[in-house]
Amino acid sequence: MKCIIVDDEPLAREGMELNVQEVPFLECVGTFPSALDANEFLHNNQVDLVFLDIQMPGITGLDFIRILKDKPMFILTTAYPEFALESYELDVVDYLVKPIRLERFLKAVNKAKDLYLLQEKSENNSPQVNNEDGFIYLKSDRKILKVFLKDIRFISGMKDYVMVHTNKDRIMTAMNLKTIFEQLPQDQFARVSKSHLINVHYLESMDGDEINLGNDKIPLGKTYRDDFINRFIKDNLLERP
């Protein structure tokens, strides 16, 4: 796993680099004194994990995570334990309080490795869409299942797994919601919340921030609302002149 270290304290960067050298599956490809320097590097290089200080001049570590679009995994390193709750809301892998003990460091990077391997497995399980016949194959447990797109009502995400809800059953597969959405026809499936995709053919009505798919009620997130209405509702909406 390729990693970088971002910390405004030179001694902290050196100490973290020594820790990284103790772990065979980690490769440090850069150290940076600020989020701005790291940002430029990340735009041009693939990185799996970032060891990131929180309190830095200019852009703080937490703000840096918020502004990045394609996010690697983050392990936060800081002398201030009071930021822990806020950091976990940003889905960081772990939160290390300085001075960092080696055994605590190893626990954090092992967690990152497990997530990395799970993500690789998820990508390898990506569905392949047959556009002519409108079906996909999904891996579930030890089975490979053929699923027709017309039978999929909605898909719910649970971190690194998704549940595909069809007219007949529910199928769980190791994959994140973003991955499966990118493989599906964009004129048939819509992202309507952080945790849900729907097959728009089953849309019966909308009521405020809720989508009605018959027996299923799906939340419509504020972030996705305008795009969903513009793409699937606006052109077919009859209104008084």
N, C-alpha and C positions, 0 to 999 in steps of 0.2 A: 504494500500500500504506500503510495506516494503522499508525503505530508509536508507541510510548511509550518514555521513557527513565527508568530507575530507578537512582539512584546517590545515596549519602548525601553526596557532595561537590558543593557548588554549582558550582565551577569545572568539574568533570568533566561535569556536566549541560549547562552552557552550551557547552562545547567540542563535545560530542556533537551538540547541537542545531544548531550551526553546520555540522557535517559533514552532517547530514541535509538542511539547506537547500541543499546543493550537488547533491543528487540529485533530479532531476525526478519520479521515480516514488515518492518517499517523502513522506509527510505526517505530521509530528509532531503528535499530538493530546493530548499531555500529558507532563509531567515530574514525577517523584515522588522524594522523599528516602528512602523506605523501601518494603519489600515489602508491608507492611500497607496503606499508602496506595494502592499500585498494585493490590492485590488487590480493594479496594472498587471501583475504577474498572473493572477487567476484568469484574466481575460485572454491570455495567450497560452496557458498551460493547463493540462489536466491534473487536478489534485484530488485525492480521495479524502484527506483528513487535514484539518487546520487546528493547531494548538493556538488559542487566541486569548490574549490578555483583555481585560474589560476596560480598566481605567487607563486610557492613552490620550495624548494630546490630539486635538483635531476631531477625529471620529472615534467614538468609543467602540469597544468590541460588540456590544449589543446592537448599536445602530448599524454597524458594518454588516452584521448578519441580516438585519431587516432590509437593507438596500440591495443585497445580492440577489440576482434572478436565479441563476443555476447554482444552487448551494451544494458544496461538499459537506461532509460531516464535520462537526465542531466539538472540540473539547475545550472548555473555558478554563483559563488559569488566572487566578486573582488572589489578592490578599484580603478581599472584602466578601465575607460569606453572606452578607445581606442581599446580594444580587441573585442568589440561588433560585428563588421562586420565579423571578422574571425571566431568567435564562432558560428554565425548563419549558416555559410557554413558547419558546422559540425552537423547541425540539432538538436541543443540543444533546450529544451523546452522554457527556458527563461534565462535572463541575469540580475542579480541583482547587483547593485553597492552599496558597503558599504559606510556608515552605512545603514542597510536594515530596512526600515519601515515595521511594521507588515502588514499594508494594502497592500503594494506592494508584500510582501511575500505571502499573501493569494491569490492574483491575480495569481501569478506564480504557486502555488500548485493546484489551481482550474483548471488551464490550463492542468497541468500534469494529474489530475484526469480524465478530459474529454478525453485525449488521451489514457489513460489506459483503460477506458471503451470502447472506440472505437476499441481498439486492441482486447479486449476480445470478442466483437461482431464479429470482423473479424475472429477470430479463431473459433468461434462457427459456422460461415458460411462456413467453409472450405469444399470444394467439396469432395465428395466421389466417387472414380472412380470404375466403374464396368468394370473390365478387360476383362471379357468374351465378352460383347457386345460393349465395347468401348464407354461408355457415362458417363457423370457426371450430377449431379443436382446442379443448382445454384439458390441462393436466390436473387431476384431482385425486389425491392419495396416490395409488398405483395405477389408476386408470387414465386412459385418454378418451375424452368424451366429445362426441360431435354435437354441436349446439347450433341450431338455426337462429339467425339474427331476428327473424320475425317472431320467435318465441320468447326472446328476452324482453322482460318488462322494465326492469331497472337493475342497476348494479350498485352495491354499497361497499364502501371501502373501510377497512379496519387496519390501519398502519400498513404492514407489508403483505396483507391479504385482501382479497376482494370476495364478496359473495354475489354470484350471478343469480338473479331471481328470474326464473322462466315461468311459463304457463303450467309446467308440470312439476318442477322441483327447484331446489336451491343447490348451487354448486360452489364450493369454496376452492380457491386456487391461490398459490403463493405468487402474488403480483401486487404492485401498488396501482391505485386508481389511475394515475397519470399514464402509466404504461399501457394499460388495456384501452384507455380512451384514445390514445394515439393510433391504435390498430383498428379502430372501428370506423365505419362510414360517418363522416361528420354531418351529413345531411339527414341522418337517421337518429343519431345519439347526441345528447346534449349534457354538458356538465352543469348541474343546477345548484350544487353546493360543494363544500369542501369534501363531503363524504358520499356524494351520490351522482350517478349518471342515470338518465332515463332514455327509454326508447320513445321518441316523440309521437310515434304512431298510436301509443296507448294514452296519450294526453286527452282527458275528458273535460277538465275545467281547471281554472286557477282561482284561488280565493286568498287575496292578500299575499302572504309569503308562503303559501302552501299550494302544491300541485296535486291534483286528483287524477290518479290512474285507475279509477274504478274502486277496487277494494284497497288500494294502496295510496297512502297520503305521504308525499315526499316534500321536505322543506325546500324552499327556494331561497338561497343565500343572497344577501344584499350585493355581494361582490359580483355575482353571476346574473342577477336579475335583468339588468338593462341589455346585456348581450343576448340573453335567451329570448327576451321579448322581441328585440330587433330582428333576430335570425328566424324565429319560428312563429311569431304571433302577428307582428305588425302588418305584414303584407296581406294577411288573410282576415284582418279584423274589419268588420263592417261597422261604420259609425255614421251618425247623422252628419250631413254636409254642413 
